Amino acid sequence: MNKIELNRLLDLLDDIKKIDSMIVLHQSLNDSNFMISQYQEKKIRLISKFIDELISLPVQSEQTFSLIQQIIGKYYPSINEGEPHFDEEIYQLSKAI
């Protein structure tokens, strides 16, 4: 990974942390669900972009996949099948793993 790629990934992580802080702030203020959902959507896009950037690196390794696992684990703890909006196809993939 070169310096430009590293800096791009670090910038994305910084943006994710800022958005996550805004979500926590709005949740603590019992603010509008609309604002919270907007920030959550932006966080999803940023995390997806981060993962895409990692996957597009010329060299893949166990460390790359470990980073992906870390970011998902940090910002998206396990989803239980009893939770609302649990997607049936995702559930099937989860069971297959």
C-alpha positions as CSV (number, residue, x, y, z in Angstrom):
1,M,0.0,0.0,0.0
2,N,1.4,3.4,-0.9
3,K,1.2,6.6,1.0
4,I,-1.7,8.0,-1.1
5,E,-3.8,4.8,-0.5
6,L,-3.1,4.9,3.2
7,N,-4.0,8.5,3.5
8,R,-7.3,7.9,1.6
9,L,-8.2,5.1,3.9
10,L,-7.3,7.1,7.0
11,D,-9.5,10.0,5.7
12,L,-12.4,7.6,5.2
13,L,-11.9,6.3,8.8
14,D,-11.9,9.8,10.1
15,D,-15.1,10.6,8.2
16,I,-16.7,7.4,9.6
17,K,-15.8,8.3,13.1
18,K,-17.3,11.9,12.7
19,I,-20.5,10.5,11.3
20,D,-20.8,8.0,14.0
21,S,-20.3,10.7,16.6
22,M,-23.1,12.7,15.0
23,I,-25.4,9.6,15.2
24,V,-24.6,9.2,18.9
25,L,-25.2,12.9,19.5
26,H,-28.6,12.9,17.8
27,Q,-29.6,9.7,19.6
28,S,-28.6,11.2,23.0
29,L,-30.7,14.3,22.2
30,N,-33.7,12.2,21.2
31,D,-33.5,14.1,18.0
32,S,-35.5,13.4,14.8
33,N,-35.3,9.9,13.5
34,F,-35.0,11.5,10.1
35,M,-31.6,13.0,10.9
36,I,-30.3,9.9,12.6
37,S,-31.3,7.8,9.5
38,Q,-29.6,10.2,7.2
39,Y,-26.4,9.9,9.2
40,Q,-26.7,6.1,9.3
41,E,-27.1,6.0,5.5
42,K,-24.0,8.1,5.1
43,K,-22.1,5.9,7.5
44,I,-23.1,2.8,5.5
45,R,-21.9,4.5,2.3
46,L,-18.5,5.5,3.9
47,I,-17.9,2.0,5.4
48,S,-18.8,0.4,2.0
49,K,-16.3,2.8,0.3
50,F,-13.7,1.9,2.9
51,I,-14.2,-1.8,2.3
52,D,-14.2,-1.3,-1.5
53,E,-10.9,0.6,-1.2
54,L,-9.3,-2.2,0.8
55,I,-10.5,-4.8,-1.6
56,S,-9.2,-2.9,-4.6
57,L,-5.6,-2.8,-3.2
58,P,-3.2,-4.7,-5.5
59,V,-2.2,-7.2,-2.7
60,Q,-4.7,-8.9,-0.6
61,S,-3.8,-10.6,2.7
62,E,-5.3,-11.9,5.9
63,Q,-4.6,-8.5,7.4
64,T,-6.8,-6.8,4.8
65,F,-9.7,-9.1,5.6
66,S,-9.0,-8.7,9.3
67,L,-9.3,-4.9,8.9
68,I,-12.7,-5.4,7.1
69,Q,-13.8,-7.6,10.0
70,Q,-12.7,-5.0,12.5
71,I,-14.6,-2.1,11.0
72,I,-17.7,-4.2,10.6
73,G,-17.4,-5.5,14.1
74,K,-16.9,-2.0,15.5
75,Y,-19.7,-0.2,13.7
76,Y,-22.2,-3.1,13.1
77,P,-22.3,-5.6,16.0
78,S,-24.0,-8.9,15.3
79,I,-27.5,-8.6,14.1
80,N,-29.9,-11.1,15.7
81,E,-32.5,-12.8,13.5
82,G,-35.3,-11.5,15.9
83,E,-34.5,-7.9,15.1
84,P,-36.8,-6.0,12.8
85,H,-35.9,-5.8,9.1
86,F,-33.8,-9.0,9.3
87,D,-33.5,-10.0,5.6
88,E,-34.3,-13.6,4.8
89,E,-31.6,-14.0,2.2
90,I,-29.0,-12.5,4.5
91,Y,-30.2,-14.9,7.2
92,Q,-29.7,-17.9,4.8
93,L,-26.2,-16.7,4.0
94,S,-25.4,-16.3,7.7
95,K,-26.5,-19.8,8.4
96,A,-24.4,-21.1,5.5
97,I,-21.3,-19.5,7.0
